[in-house]
Amino acid sequence: MKYFIFLLFPTFLLSQNNILSTEQSLFVMFYNVENLFDTINNPIKNDDEFTPNSKKHWNSERYNHKINKLEQVFASINDSLLPNIIGLSEVENKLVIEDLLKAPFFKHHNYTIIHQESPDQRGIDCAILFDDQFELLKYDFIEINNPASSRPTRDIVYVKLKFQNEFFHVFVNHWPSRWGGVETTNHKRVFTAKTLQNYIKTNIKMDENVLIMGDFNDYPFNESVKDVLVKNDFFNLMSSDIVADSGSYNYKGEWNFIDHVIVSNNLRNRVLSAGAFSKDWMLYTNNKGEKYPSRTYGRDSWYGGFSDHLPVYCRIRILSN
């Protein structure tokens, strides 16, 4: 299922209830929350491994533990304030997002959830949430109908929002994985990038504000990101001098970004900060001294962590009226 969370917060906030001050900024984040499944078997999805009787023993205790862990991240990433925009991936359905929003940190939230079941066979989707300071003008779910792929993938979730006199087009993505080999699966991510690129060119004026975020399963220098999607039309914050972090994901001891925040060129000079959010308590160190995101599972072994990804974010200055 897919949800996107958009929350608007100023640089100086008077309270957790989103009272805006004179100087404002928009805090945007994306988080692949690593298999946030409920414990109920869905007969039309391949979610059997996340049920109480599976090898993972995914039960209510572990589910609630995961919710509490994720809450800890959300409560820390924006200086104890609710983020302005949240994009999520690997959520099973609307229920798990609603359960997350019942956590104490989100007590005063006023998010709207945009969601739809995607064709992903495992049932993991993207999501967007946004608060009531935004006016929702449009939303859509962009299907990735790749004739060269035997497996359907996640839809891209899109919303057009209005805040004051500005419009924001926001896309949340989770592109096809590298399972089966990088080169073998490259065409799937290139196809997805072209689908998104064509949608933007067809529906959005290039002088409007565009935010693209998600788990692309490719690095900033890969074809799908650098040569197809970004090119001269957008600015990838994850490959810019703004970001000093080493990455959002660690593969075999090497950090890099497969989670991205990409902005239209007109927003480039309004980015105040960006990167991957990382604290020591979100990481674990293996016997080689290598640090990785502290994840929930390793195959069927319960680690009780947060996610195998770090969240990525950016803060954008809002133009005054």
ABEGO torsion letter per residue (X at the ends): XBBBBBBBBBABBABAAGBBBABBBBBBBBBBAGGBBBABBBAABBAAABBAABAAGBBAAAAAAAAAAAAAAAAAAAGGBBBABBBBBGBABAAAAAAAAABAAAAABABBBBBBBBABAAGBBBBBBBBAABBBABBBBBBBBBAABABBBBBBBBBBBBBEABBBBBBBBBBBBABGEAAAAAAAAAAAAAAAAAAAAAABBAABBBBBBEBAGBBAABAAAAAAAAEAABBBAAABAABABAEABBBGGBBBBABBBBBBAAAAAABABBEBBBBAAABBBBAAGBBBBBBABBEABBAGBABABBBBBBBBBBBBX
